[in-house]
Amino acid sequence: MIEKKLNTLNKSHKLTMITAYDYVSGYVVNKSDAEMILVGDSLGNTTLGYNYTSSVTIEDIIRATEAISRANITKILVADLPYQTYESKNQALENAKKLISSGADAVKLEGGKEKSEIIRCLVDNKISVMGHIGIQPQSISDFSQYKVLGKNSDEEDKIIVDSNSVEKSGAFSIVLELVDKFLAKKITGQLSIPTIGIGSGDFTDGQVQVFNDLIGYSPNKIPKHAKKYDNLFEKAQQSIDSFVNDTRNL
């Protein structure tokens, strides 16, 4: 089944991936024309109230994946392996199998060359893997660390090595987060697998965005690279206030 879905990923048009965190968000994204749904560990920020994704557990992602799967997903459903759940081959394989059993078609993990053996291990065990390089949120402990990478030669060289390593290890796609747009263009031209950008310019093969950011459903300020098309948070507040006022006036 995953092989058939993966055949839809080509570079003939821009790809889209949108996060989801529960049955309703999964249902909504599944009704769209997006090719992929990501059960992101951004669940920690959008839903669980954490400041950083490193607080998200494998149990959190399993529960979210199971809930989304109940929406009869027809897209490629990718689930994040959370922080410190893939430190060894055995640990990565055990946790990846849990996510696949929960309904995911593939898993995503952060890291480049240093994670190449783990990616290869998962792929050898018939688990599809999406890579993630550039800024790696699971390693962030201060918001000041969020910055565009690849603007100097050392960073550029490392990111290129990481991208090539992820592809050679067997990943079917790779997320480039906060990578200099011209470097992202160069990497996209070099790789045969699709690149999915976030905050990395318009030259990647596709883009990923957070569900809550897109619809404006958060009390927090959205990142600079996020796209917002509505303000459902404000509308929800207005609806609740209207109910309260109507009830008090009965």
Secondary structure, 3 states (H helix, E strand, C coil): CHHHHHCCCCCCCCEEEEECCCHHHHHHHHCCCCCEEEECCCHHHHCCCCCCHHHCCHHHHHHHHHHHHCCCCCCEEEEECCCCCCCCHHHHHHHHHHHHHCCCCEEECCECHHHHHHHHHHHHCCCEEEEEEECCHHHCCCHHHCCCECCCHHHHHHHHHHHHHHHHCCCCEEEEECECHHHHHHHHHHCCCCEEEECCCCCCCEEEECHHHHHCCCCCCCCCCCCCCCCHHHHHHHHHHHHHHHHHCC
